[in-house]
Amino acid sequence: MSTYLTILGFNSAIPTINSSPTAQLLEIEERHFLIDCGEGTQVQLRKAKARFSKINHIFISHLHGDHCFGLPGLIASFRLLGRDMPLHVYGPKGIKKMLETIFKITETHRGFEVVYHELDKDYSEMIYEDSRVEVYTIPLDHRIYCNGYLFKEKPKDRHLNMKEIAKYSEIESCDYHNIKAGKDVVLSDGYVLKNEVLTLDPAPPVSYAFCSDTRYLESILPIIKNVTVLYHESTFLHDLKEMADYTGHSTALEAATIAQKAEVGKLILGHFSNRYADLTVFTDEARNVFPNSYLPKALESVKIENLYA
């Protein structure tokens, strides 16, 4: 089962003719997680042919408009589309007041529950877990309270080695679950078949780290160490580092340095200032430090995989 990241929007501050503010759709282990929701996100979701009904969890990094102004409209559209399942919204403290005020003033009546998970910690914490996936916050350093998010697959069951299993008539299909879970098999004569003989290694779990608006911050390195794919904002080139620091942002060189030090598999840059017409200057700068750096493309679906597994 593959994991895909669809880039819905990647520019900073305002929408343009060719790009939208930050929003991403992560499909991991049959879960559909929306990450940030800038203006126009629901239009981008439609262009990407995403199924709105599959989105049950939305993660907002911070309450600057280019990361959350699309959320009230999206939730209103959910109602018009007949949603009745609860929607979980994760974001900074204040997100509930913001949305509920908008809904009250605009008389937006919902036919489903919005469950708010308001965040205010300055350390990484697990905020979501099920049988297959874990999600952690990544505390960032912006002008206002801001979190990135780390999405991790849990280790998968081992694969059955059917060629080896077929040698033993005593092993029945009802035993497969225990074998995949890592248990040995004891035959009727007492002989123990070791699990590593009956199974093959599963694909290693993948992980994705989303680092939204932030200054250069080495404290995130232990959290994102060895992630499969890292998205890290790079609003400016390094000749404008002073402006980056002042506005609470990073440069392409700094994003690449974080990727190098965290030993990630792949770096996706984003959140570019509209002062840059040619975005290849960002990869030119980043690849001097971290060669596996890439630009996002609107509506591109990126497969998240361990290239060296």
Sequence and secondary structure as in RCSB ss.txt:
>XXXX:A:sequence
MSTYLTILGFNSAIPTINSSPTAQLLEIEERHFLIDCGEGTQVQLRKAKARFSKINHIFISHLHGDHCFGLPGLI
ASFRLLGRDMPLHVYGPKGIKKMLETIFKITETHRGFEVVYHELDKDYSEMIYEDSRVEVYTIPLDHRIYCNGYL
FKEKPKDRHLNMKEIAKYSEIESCDYHNIKAGKDVVLSDGYVLKNEVLTLDPAPPVSYAFCSDTRYLESILPIIK
NVTVLYHESTFLHDLKEMADYTGHSTALEAATIAQKAEVGKLILGHFSNRYADLTVFTDEARNVFPNSYLPKALE
SVKIENLYA
>XXXX:A:secstr
  EEEEEEE BSSS  SS  BSEEEEEETTEEEEEEE TTHHHHHHHTT  GGGEEEEE    SHHHHTTHHHHH
HHHHHTT  S EEEEEETTHHHHHHHHHHHTT   SS EEEEEE  SS  EEEE SSEEEEEEE  SSS  EEEE
EEE     EE HHHHTT TT  GGGHHHHHTT  EE TTS EE HHHHEE      EEEEE S    GGGHHHHT
T SEEEEE  B GGGHHHHHHHT  BHHHHHHHHHHHT SEEEEE B TT S THHHHHHHTTT SSEE   TT 
EEEE  TT 
